[in-house]
């Protein structure tokens, strides 16, 4: 069993209202020194078998078709560890 | 300028309906070999200064009080790179 992480973030050119709201709330809450925040999604995918190239290819296809909206989001796939 | 990543995931003992829905949809969509999926949040925090211990302490406080609900969620803080 292996764990693969898929991170999905809005593309840099897409406005991120959630991240922006957090960044703007920080000074009000006493935090300084943060110039920007972006919020995205993290998926932990547990594989039944090893994280070999075939399995990672499947996870990439999964990210492409199901986990990310590639019109507005980028994703990265990596084996945890 | 440094980028710090905060990952927020539901604690292992908390049921994750979103992740479960994804895991159950996968076979229907032609994907096999996945035993479980958990969905969480990823925050990219851009610091104005370097990611030294003081700054990381601030980000941890931020995660604790604002980004994660520590009753049901765990978080990890790490410098990207």
N, CA and C atoms of all chains as a GROMACS GRO file, in nm:
protein
  486
    1UNK      N    1   0.082  -0.122   0.000
    1UNK     CA    2   0.000   0.000   0.000
    1UNK      C    3   0.085   0.126   0.000
    2UNK      N    4   0.052   0.218  -0.088
    2UNK     CA    5   0.126   0.343  -0.097
    2UNK      C    6   0.027   0.458  -0.094
    3UNK      N    7   0.075   0.572  -0.050
    3UNK     CA    8  -0.010   0.690  -0.048
    3UNK      C    9   0.042   0.792  -0.148
    4UNK      N   10  -0.050   0.839  -0.233
    4UNK     CA   11  -0.014   0.939  -0.332
    4UNK      C   12  -0.090   1.068  -0.298
    5UNK      N   13  -0.019   1.181  -0.304
    5UNK     CA   14  -0.081   1.309  -0.272
    5UNK      C   15  -0.109   1.385  -0.401
    6UNK      N   16  -0.232   1.434  -0.415
    6UNK     CA   17  -0.267   1.520  -0.528
    6UNK      C   18  -0.300   1.658  -0.471
    7UNK      N   19  -0.221   1.758  -0.508
    7UNK     CA   20  -0.249   1.896  -0.468
    7UNK      C   21  -0.314   1.967  -0.584
    8UNK      N   22  -0.424   2.034  -0.558
    8UNK     CA   23  -0.497   2.108  -0.662
    8UNK      C   24  -0.506   2.254  -0.619
    9UNK      N   25  -0.449   2.342  -0.699
    9UNK     CA   26  -0.453   2.485  -0.668
    9UNK      C   27  -0.509   2.561  -0.788
   10UNK      N   28  -0.576   2.672  -0.762
   10UNK     CA   29  -0.619   2.759  -0.871
   10UNK      C   30  -0.496   2.806  -0.948
   11UNK      N   31  -0.508   2.820  -1.080
   11UNK     CA   32  -0.397   2.871  -1.160
   11UNK      C   33  -0.360   3.012  -1.109
   12UNK      N   34  -0.232   3.048  -1.121
   12UNK     CA   35  -0.189   3.177  -1.065
   12UNK      C   36  -0.268   3.297  -1.118
   13UNK      N   37  -0.315   3.288  -1.242
   13UNK     CA   38  -0.384   3.403  -1.300
   13UNK      C   39  -0.532   3.410  -1.259
   14UNK      N   40  -0.580   3.308  -1.188
   14UNK     CA   41  -0.721   3.307  -1.146
   14UNK      C   42  -0.732   3.367  -1.006
   15UNK      N   43  -0.822   3.461  -0.989
   15UNK     CA   44  -0.843   3.525  -0.858
   15UNK      C   45  -0.892   3.421  -0.758
   16UNK      N   46  -0.838   3.427  -0.636
   16UNK     CA   47  -0.873   3.330  -0.532
   16UNK      C   48  -0.939   3.405  -0.415
   17UNK      N   49  -1.069   3.419  -0.418
   17UNK     CA   50  -1.138   3.500  -0.315
   17UNK      C   51  -1.122   3.443  -0.174
   18UNK      N   52  -1.117   3.310  -0.161
   18UNK     CA   53  -1.102   3.251  -0.028
   18UNK      C   54  -0.966   3.288   0.032
   19UNK      N   55  -0.861   3.268  -0.048
   19UNK     CA   56  -0.727   3.301   0.000
   19UNK      C   57  -0.715   3.449   0.030
   20UNK      N   58  -0.776   3.530  -0.054
   20UNK     CA   59  -0.772   3.675  -0.035
   20UNK      C   60  -0.842   3.716   0.094
   21UNK      N   61  -0.955   3.653   0.122
   21UNK     CA   62  -1.028   3.684   0.245
   21UNK      C   63  -0.942   3.651   0.367
   22UNK      N   64  -0.871   3.538   0.361
   22UNK     CA   65  -0.783   3.501   0.473
   22UNK      C   66  -0.672   3.604   0.488
   23UNK      N   67  -0.607   3.637   0.374
   23UNK     CA   68  -0.495   3.733   0.380
   23UNK      C   69  -0.540   3.866   0.438
   24UNK      N   70  -0.662   3.909   0.403
   24UNK     CA   71  -0.710   4.038   0.451
   24UNK      C   72  -0.754   4.032   0.596
   25UNK      N   73  -0.791   3.914   0.645
   25UNK     CA   74  -0.833   3.900   0.785
   25UNK      C   75  -0.714   3.897   0.879
   26UNK      N   76  -0.598   3.856   0.829
   26UNK     CA   77  -0.483   3.833   0.917
   26UNK      C   78  -0.441   3.955   1.000
   27UNK      N   79  -0.423   4.073   0.938
   27UNK     CA   80  -0.380   4.188   1.018
   27UNK      C   81  -0.480   4.221   1.129
   28UNK      N   82  -0.607   4.212   1.098
   28UNK     CA   83  -0.713   4.234   1.194
   28UNK      C   84  -0.703   4.136   1.312
   29UNK      N   85  -0.651   4.017   1.287
   29UNK     CA   86  -0.640   3.915   1.391
   29UNK      C   87  -0.502   3.916   1.457
   30UNK      N   88  -0.421   4.016   1.423
   30UNK     CA   89  -0.294   4.031   1.492
   30UNK      C   90  -0.176   3.965   1.425
   31UNK      N   91  -0.194   3.918   1.300
   31UNK     CA   92  -0.082   3.856   1.229
   31UNK      C   93  -0.029   3.953   1.125
   32UNK      N   94   0.103   3.968   1.122
   32UNK     CA   95   0.162   4.056   1.021
   32UNK      C   96   0.266   3.977   0.941
   33UNK      N   97   0.316   4.035   0.835
   33UNK     CA   98   0.425   3.972   0.760
   33UNK      C   99   0.381   3.874   0.653
   34UNK      N  100   0.251   3.867   0.626
   34UNK     CA  101   0.202   3.778   0.520
   34UNK      C  102   0.157   3.863   0.402
   35UNK      N  103   0.212   3.835   0.285
   35UNK     CA  104   0.177   3.917   0.170
   35UNK      C  105   0.062   3.858   0.088
   36UNK      N  106   0.044   3.727   0.092
   36UNK     CA  107  -0.065   3.666   0.016
   36UNK      C  108  -0.093   3.526   0.069
   37UNK      N  109  -0.216   3.482   0.050
   37UNK     CA  110  -0.255   3.345   0.084
   37UNK      C  111  -0.335   3.290  -0.034
   38UNK      N  112  -0.307   3.168  -0.070
   38UNK     CA  113  -0.393   3.101  -0.169
   38UNK      C  114  -0.440   2.969  -0.110
   39UNK      N  115  -0.567   2.938  -0.135
   39UNK     CA  116  -0.624   2.816  -0.079
   39UNK      C  117  -0.655   2.716  -0.189
   40UNK      N  118  -0.618   2.592  -0.164
   40UNK     CA  119  -0.647   2.488  -0.260
   40UNK      C  120  -0.689   2.360  -0.191
   41UNK      N  121  -0.685   2.251  -0.264
   41UNK     CA  122  -0.730   2.123  -0.211
   41UNK      C  123  -0.616   2.023  -0.210
   42UNK      N  124  -0.621   1.934  -0.113
   42UNK     CA  125  -0.521   1.828  -0.103
   42UNK      C  126  -0.596   1.695  -0.093
   43UNK      N  127  -0.560   1.601  -0.178
   43UNK     CA  128  -0.621   1.468  -0.174
   43UNK      C  129  -0.516   1.365  -0.137
   44UNK      N  130  -0.549   1.278  -0.044
   44UNK     CA  131  -0.463   1.165  -0.010
   44UNK      C  132  -0.527   1.040  -0.071
   45UNK      N  133  -0.459   0.984  -0.168
   45UNK     CA  134  -0.512   0.867  -0.240
   45UNK      C  135  -0.434   0.743  -0.195
   46UNK      N  136  -0.504   0.649  -0.132
   46UNK     CA  137  -0.440   0.525  -0.087
   46UNK      C  138  -0.452   0.421  -0.196
   47UNK      N  139  -0.336   0.373  -0.241
   47UNK     CA  140  -0.337   0.270  -0.346
   47UNK      C  141  -0.336   0.132  -0.284
   48UNK      N  142  -0.399   0.038  -0.353
   48UNK     CA  143  -0.395  -0.101  -0.305
   48UNK      C  144  -0.257  -0.162  -0.330
   49UNK      N  145  -0.194  -0.122  -0.438
   49UNK     CA  146  -0.062  -0.176  -0.472
   49UNK      C  147   0.047  -0.071  -0.457
   50UNK      N  148   0.164  -0.096  -0.518
   50UNK     CA  149   0.275   0.000  -0.508
   50UNK      C  150   0.252   0.121  -0.600
   51UNK      N  151   0.320   0.231  -0.567
   51UNK     CA  152   0.307   0.354  -0.647
   51UNK      C  153   0.406   0.349  -0.763
   52UNK      N  154   0.385   0.255  -0.854
   52UNK     CA  155   0.474   0.245  -0.970
   52UNK      C  156   0.424   0.340  -1.080
   53UNK      N  157   0.496   0.340  -1.192
   53UNK     CA  158   0.462   0.436  -1.298
   53UNK      C  159   0.319   0.419  -1.349
   54UNK      N  160   0.273   0.292  -1.360
   54UNK     CA  161   0.138   0.267  -1.410
   54UNK      C  162   0.035   0.327  -1.314
   55UNK      N  163   0.057   0.303  -1.184
   55UNK     CA  164  -0.038   0.353  -1.084
   55UNK      C  165  -0.038   0.506  -1.082
   56UNK      N  166   0.081   0.566  -1.091
   56UNK     CA  167   0.088   0.713  -1.090
   56UNK      C  168   0.020   0.771  -1.215
   57UNK      N  169   0.033   0.699  -1.326
   57UNK     CA  170  -0.036   0.743  -1.447
   57UNK      C  171  -0.187   0.744  -1.428
   58UNK      N  172  -0.237   0.640  -1.361
   58UNK     CA  173  -0.381   0.634  -1.330
   58UNK      C  174  -0.422   0.751  -1.240
   59UNK      N  175  -0.340   0.780  -1.139
   59UNK     CA  176  -0.374   0.889  -1.047
   59UNK      C  177  -0.372   1.022  -1.122
   60UNK      N  178  -0.278   1.037  -1.214
   60UNK     CA  179  -0.274   1.162  -1.293
   60UNK      C  180  -0.401   1.176  -1.377
   61UNK      N  181  -0.447   1.064  -1.434
   61UNK     CA  182  -0.569   1.067  -1.515
   61UNK      C  183  -0.689   1.104  -1.428
   62UNK      N  184  -0.688   1.048  -1.306
   62UNK     CA  185  -0.792   1.075  -1.206
   62UNK      C  186  -0.794   1.224  -1.170
   63UNK      N  187  -0.674   1.280  -1.148
   63UNK     CA  188  -0.663   1.422  -1.113
   63UNK      C  189  -0.717   1.507  -1.228
   64UNK      N  190  -0.678   1.468  -1.348
   64UNK     CA  191  -0.714   1.542  -1.469
   64UNK      C  192  -0.865   1.542  -1.492
   65UNK      N  193  -0.929   1.428  -1.467
   65UNK     CA  194  -1.069   1.415  -1.506
   65UNK      C  195  -1.166   1.435  -1.390
   66UNK      N  196  -1.118   1.420  -1.267
   66UNK     CA  197  -1.212   1.413  -1.156
   66UNK      C  198  -1.178   1.512  -1.044
   67UNK      N  199  -1.049   1.520  -1.007
   67UNK     CA  200  -1.012   1.598  -0.888
   67UNK      C  201  -0.988   1.745  -0.919
   68UNK      N  202  -0.940   1.775  -1.038
   68UNK     CA  203  -0.911   1.914  -1.074
   68UNK      C  204  -0.998   1.957  -1.192
   69UNK      N  205  -1.029   2.085  -1.194
   69UNK     CA  206  -1.091   2.145  -1.312
   69UNK      C  207  -0.978   2.216  -1.385
   70UNK      N  208  -0.925   2.150  -1.489
   70UNK     CA  209  -0.801   2.199  -1.549
   70UNK      C  210  -0.818   2.328  -1.629
   71UNK      N  211  -0.941   2.375  -1.642
   71UNK     CA  212  -0.959   2.506  -1.704
   71UNK      C  213  -0.906   2.615  -1.610
   72UNK      N  214  -0.930   2.596  -1.480
   72UNK     CA  215  -0.892   2.700  -1.384
   72UNK      C  216  -0.793   2.651  -1.278
   73UNK      N  217  -0.765   2.520  -1.275
   73UNK     CA  218  -0.680   2.468  -1.168
   73UNK      C  219  -0.560   2.390  -1.223
   74UNK      N  220  -0.449   2.395  -1.149
   74UNK     CA  221  -0.332   2.311  -1.175
   74UNK      C  222  -0.326   2.203  -1.069
   75UNK      N  223  -0.267   2.089  -1.104
   75UNK     CA  224  -0.251   1.985  -1.002
   75UNK      C  225  -0.109   1.929  -1.006
   76UNK      N  226  -0.067   1.876  -0.892
   76UNK     CA  227   0.059   1.803  -0.886
   76UNK      C  228   0.032   1.670  -0.819
   77UNK      N  229   0.101   1.567  -0.865
   77UNK     CA  230   0.087   1.431  -0.810
   77UNK      C  231   0.224   1.389  -0.757
   78UNK      N  232   0.228   1.340  -0.634
   78UNK     CA  233   0.357   1.293  -0.581
   78UNK      C  234   0.335   1.180  -0.481
   79UNK      N  235   0.431   1.094  -0.471
   79UNK     CA  236   0.424   0.986  -0.373
   79UNK      C  237   0.466   1.043  -0.238
   80UNK      N  238   0.390   1.012  -0.135
   80UNK     CA  239   0.425   1.063  -0.003
   80UNK      C  240   0.543   0.987   0.055
   81UNK      N  241   0.630   1.063   0.120
   81UNK     CA  242   0.744   1.000   0.188
   81UNK      C  243   0.874   1.064   0.149
   82UNK      N  244   1.138   3.684   0.037
   82UNK     CA  245   1.005   3.622   0.032
   82UNK      C  246   1.013   3.470   0.032
   83UNK      N  247   0.935   3.410   0.121
   83UNK     CA  248   0.935   3.264   0.130
   83UNK      C  249   0.790   3.216   0.125
   84UNK      N  250   0.773   3.095   0.082
   84UNK     CA  251   0.638   3.036   0.078
   84UNK      C  252   0.630   2.922   0.178
   85UNK      N  253   0.528   2.929   0.262
   85UNK     CA  254   0.506   2.825   0.362
   85UNK      C  255   0.375   2.754   0.328
   86UNK      N  256   0.378   2.623   0.336
   86UNK     CA  257   0.260   2.543   0.303
   86UNK      C  258   0.195   2.493   0.432
   87UNK      N  259   0.066   2.515   0.443
   87UNK     CA  260  -0.011   2.460   0.556
   87UNK      C  261  -0.109   2.358   0.498
   88UNK      N  262  -0.094   2.232   0.536
   88UNK     CA  263  -0.188   2.128   0.496
   88UNK      C  264  -0.283   2.100   0.610
   89UNK      N  265  -0.411   2.099   0.582
   89UNK     CA  266  -0.512   2.074   0.686
   89UNK      C  267  -0.595   1.953   0.643
   90UNK      N  268  -0.593   1.849   0.725
   90UNK     CA  269  -0.670   1.727   0.693
   90UNK      C  270  -0.759   1.692   0.812
   91UNK      N  271  -0.873   1.632   0.784
   91UNK     CA  272  -0.955   1.579   0.893
   91UNK      C  273  -0.874   1.477   0.971
   92UNK      N  274  -0.893   1.472   1.102
   92UNK     CA  275  -0.825   1.371   1.183
   92UNK      C  276  -0.865   1.232   1.133
   93UNK      N  277  -0.776   1.134   1.145
   93UNK     CA  278  -0.803   1.000   1.089
   93UNK      C  279  -0.934   0.938   1.141
   94UNK      N  280  -0.971   0.970   1.266
   94UNK     CA  281  -1.091   0.909   1.324
   94UNK      C  282  -1.220   0.980   1.281
   95UNK      N  283  -1.208   1.092   1.209
   95UNK     CA  284  -1.327   1.165   1.165
   95UNK      C  285  -1.366   1.118   1.025
   96UNK      N  286  -1.492   1.085   1.006
   96UNK     CA  287  -1.541   1.040   0.876
   96UNK      C  288  -1.528   1.153   0.774
   97UNK      N  289  -1.485   1.121   0.653
   97UNK     CA  290  -1.464   1.221   0.549
   97UNK      C  291  -1.557   1.190   0.432
   98UNK      N  292  -1.676   1.247   0.432
   98UNK     CA  293  -1.776   1.212   0.329
   98UNK      C  294  -1.732   1.252   0.188
   99UNK      N  295  -1.658   1.362   0.175
   99UNK     CA  296  -1.614   1.404   0.042
   99UNK      C  297  -1.516   1.303  -0.015
  100UNK      N  298  -1.417   1.265   0.067
  100UNK     CA  299  -1.319   1.168   0.021
  100UNK      C  300  -1.385   1.035  -0.011
  101UNK      N  301  -1.479   0.998   0.073
  101UNK     CA  302  -1.549   0.872   0.053
  101UNK      C  303  -1.630   0.872  -0.078
  102UNK      N  304  -1.693   0.985  -0.106
  102UNK     CA  305  -1.771   0.996  -0.230
  102UNK      C  306  -1.680   0.979  -0.351
  103UNK      N  307  -1.561   1.039  -0.344
  103UNK     CA  308  -1.465   1.026  -0.454
  103UNK      C  309  -1.422   0.880  -0.468
  104UNK      N  310  -1.386   0.816  -0.356
  104UNK     CA  311  -1.339   0.678  -0.360
  104UNK      C  312  -1.445   0.586  -0.419
  105UNK      N  313  -1.572   0.614  -0.386
  105UNK     CA  314  -1.679   0.527  -0.436
  105UNK      C  315  -1.712   0.554  -0.580
  106UNK      N  316  -1.684   0.676  -0.626
  106UNK     CA  317  -1.712   0.708  -0.767
  106UNK      C  318  -1.607   0.650  -0.861
  107UNK      N  319  -1.487   0.626  -0.810
  107UNK     CA  320  -1.374   0.587  -0.897
  107UNK      C  321  -1.401   0.460  -0.979
  108UNK      N  322  -1.446   0.350  -0.918
  108UNK     CA  323  -1.468   0.229  -0.998
  108UNK      C  324  -1.570   0.252  -1.110
  109UNK      N  325  -1.673   0.327  -1.078
  109UNK     CA  326  -1.776   0.361  -1.177
  109UNK      C  327  -1.716   0.439  -1.294
  110UNK      N  328  -1.610   0.515  -1.268
  110UNK     CA  329  -1.547   0.596  -1.372
  110UNK      C  330  -1.430   0.525  -1.437
  111UNK      N  331  -1.414   0.396  -1.404
  111UNK     CA  332  -1.312   0.317  -1.472
  111UNK      C  333  -1.177   0.312  -1.401
  112UNK      N  334  -1.169   0.363  -1.278
  112UNK     CA  335  -1.041   0.358  -1.206
  112UNK      C  336  -1.047   0.248  -1.101
  113UNK      N  337  -0.941   0.167  -1.097
  113UNK     CA  338  -0.937   0.063  -0.996
  113UNK      C  339  -0.808   0.077  -0.917
  114UNK      N  340  -0.797   0.001  -0.808
  114UNK     CA  341  -0.672  -0.001  -0.734
  114UNK      C  342  -0.659   0.105  -0.627
  115UNK      N  343  -0.768   0.178  -0.600
  115UNK     CA  344  -0.764   0.280  -0.495
  115UNK      C  345  -0.847   0.230  -0.378
  116UNK      N  346  -0.788   0.226  -0.260
  116UNK     CA  347  -0.861   0.174  -0.144
  116UNK      C  348  -0.928   0.284  -0.064
  117UNK      N  349  -0.877   0.405  -0.066
  117UNK     CA  350  -0.939   0.515   0.009
  117UNK      C  351  -0.891   0.648  -0.044
  118UNK      N  352  -0.974   0.750  -0.026
  118UNK     CA  353  -0.936   0.887  -0.060
  118UNK      C  354  -0.977   0.976   0.057
  119UNK      N  355  -0.891   1.066   0.096
  119UNK     CA  356  -0.929   1.168   0.193
  119UNK      C  357  -0.902   1.305   0.134
  120UNK      N  358  -0.997   1.397   0.157
  120UNK     CA  359  -0.982   1.531   0.100
  120UNK      C  360  -0.957   1.632   0.210
  121UNK      N  361  -0.860   1.720   0.188
  121UNK     CA  362  -0.832   1.826   0.284
  121UNK      C  363  -0.802   1.955   0.213
  122UNK      N  364  -0.744   2.048   0.287
  122UNK     CA  365  -0.716   2.181   0.234
  122UNK      C  366  -0.567   2.208   0.234
  123UNK      N  367  -0.525   2.286   0.137
  123UNK     CA  368  -0.384   2.326   0.128
  123UNK      C  369  -0.380   2.477   0.117
  124UNK      N  370  -0.301   2.539   0.202
  124UNK     CA  371  -0.286   2.685   0.198
  124UNK      C  372  -0.143   2.719   0.162
  125UNK      N  373  -0.125   2.809   0.067
  125UNK     CA  374   0.008   2.862   0.036
  125UNK      C  375   0.016   3.001   0.097
  126UNK      N  376   0.104   3.016   0.195
  126UNK     CA  377   0.117   3.144   0.265
  126UNK      C  378   0.247   3.210   0.222
  127UNK      N  379   0.237   3.327   0.160
  127UNK     CA  380   0.357   3.399   0.114
  127UNK      C  381   0.399   3.495   0.223
  128UNK      N  382   0.522   3.478   0.271
  128UNK     CA  383   0.574   3.567   0.376
  128UNK      C  384   0.647   3.685   0.313
  129UNK      N  385   0.642   3.799   0.381
  129UNK     CA  386   0.718   3.915   0.333
  129UNK      C  387   0.867   3.895   0.360
  130UNK      N  388   0.899   3.830   0.471
  130UNK     CA  389   1.040   3.808   0.506
  130UNK      C  390   1.080   3.662   0.490
  131UNK      N  391   1.189   3.622   0.551
  131UNK     CA  392   1.236   3.484   0.542
  131UNK      C  393   1.153   3.392   0.632
  132UNK      N  394   1.156   3.263   0.603
  132UNK     CA  395   1.081   3.165   0.681
  132UNK      C  396   1.167   3.118   0.798
  133UNK      N  397   1.198   3.209   0.890
  133UNK     CA  398   1.277   3.172   1.007
  133UNK      C  399   1.186   3.115   1.116
  134UNK      N  400   1.245   3.078   1.229
  134UNK     CA  401   1.164   3.013   1.333
  134UNK      C  402   1.049   3.102   1.382
  135UNK      N  403   1.078   3.233   1.395
  135UNK     CA  404   0.974   3.326   1.443
  135UNK      C  405   0.855   3.328   1.346
  136UNK      N  406   0.887   3.337   1.216
  136UNK     CA  407   0.781   3.342   1.115
  136UNK      C  408   0.702   3.212   1.112
  137UNK      N  409   0.774   3.099   1.124
  137UNK     CA  410   0.704   2.969   1.123
  137UNK      C  411   0.616   2.956   1.246
  138UNK      N  412   0.661   3.010   1.359
  138UNK     CA  413   0.578   3.010   1.480
  138UNK      C  414   0.448   3.087   1.458
  139UNK      N  415   0.459   3.200   1.390
  139UNK     CA  416   0.340   3.279   1.358
  139UNK      C  417   0.245   3.201   1.268
  140UNK      N  418   0.302   3.133   1.168
  140UNK     CA  419   0.216   3.057   1.075
  140UNK      C  420   0.149   2.942   1.150
  141UNK      N  421   0.222   2.880   1.244
  141UNK     CA  422   0.161   2.772   1.322
  141UNK      C  423   0.044   2.825   1.405
  142UNK      N  424   0.061   2.946   1.462
  142UNK     CA  425  -0.045   3.006   1.542
  142UNK      C  426  -0.167   3.036   1.452
  143UNK      N  427  -0.136   3.083   1.332
  143UNK     CA  428  -0.238   3.112   1.232
  143UNK      C  429  -0.316   2.985   1.194
  144UNK      N  430  -0.243   2.877   1.172
  144UNK     CA  431  -0.306   2.749   1.139
  144UNK      C  432  -0.396   2.704   1.253
  145UNK      N  433  -0.344   2.716   1.373
  145UNK     CA  434  -0.415   2.673   1.495
  145UNK      C  435  -0.545   2.751   1.516
  146UNK      N  436  -0.541   2.881   1.491
  146UNK     CA  437  -0.655   2.967   1.528
  146UNK      C  438  -0.746   2.999   1.411
  147UNK      N  439  -0.696   2.984   1.288
  147UNK     CA  440  -0.773   3.038   1.175
  147UNK      C  441  -0.792   2.936   1.064
  148UNK      N  442  -0.686   2.864   1.029
  148UNK     CA  443  -0.694   2.778   0.910
  148UNK      C  444  -0.749   2.640   0.940
  149UNK      N  445  -0.725   2.590   1.061
  149UNK     CA  446  -0.772   2.455   1.096
  149UNK      C  447  -0.870   2.462   1.212
  150UNK      N  448  -0.962   2.371   1.214
  150UNK     CA  449  -1.047   2.350   1.331
  150UNK      C  450  -0.986   2.231   1.405
  151UNK      N  451  -0.909   2.261   1.509
  151UNK     CA  452  -0.827   2.155   1.570
  151UNK      C  453  -0.909   2.053   1.649
  152UNK      N  454  -1.038   2.076   1.661
  152UNK     CA  455  -1.124   1.973   1.722
  152UNK      C  456  -1.134   1.853   1.628
  153UNK      N  457  -1.143   1.881   1.499
  153UNK     CA  458  -1.163   1.773   1.402
  153UNK      C  459  -1.052   1.762   1.298
  154UNK      N  460  -0.960   1.861   1.295
  154UNK     CA  461  -0.859   1.861   1.189
  154UNK      C  462  -0.716   1.866   1.246
  155UNK      N  463  -0.624   1.804   1.174
  155UNK     CA  464  -0.480   1.816   1.201
  155UNK      C  465  -0.419   1.906   1.094
  156UNK      N  466  -0.310   1.973   1.130
  156UNK     CA  467  -0.242   2.054   1.028
  156UNK      C  468  -0.092   2.029   1.034
  157UNK      N  469  -0.027   2.052   0.920
  157UNK     CA  470   0.120   2.049   0.916
  157UNK      C  471   0.165   2.178   0.849
  158UNK      N  472   0.277   2.230   0.896
  158UNK     CA  473   0.335   2.353   0.841
  158UNK      C  474   0.474   2.318   0.789
  159UNK      N  475   0.505   2.357   0.665
  159UNK     CA  476   0.641   2.332   0.615
  159UNK      C  477   0.679   2.440   0.514
  160UNK      N  478   0.807   2.462   0.503
  160UNK     CA  479   0.858   2.559   0.406
  160UNK      C  480   0.865   2.489   0.272
  161UNK      N  481   0.818   2.556   0.168
  161UNK     CA  482   0.821   2.493   0.036
  161UNK      C  483   0.962   2.495  -0.021
  162UNK      N  484   0.998   2.387  -0.086
  162UNK     CA  485   1.130   2.382  -0.152
  162UNK      C  486   1.196   2.250  -0.125
   0.00000   0.00000   0.00000
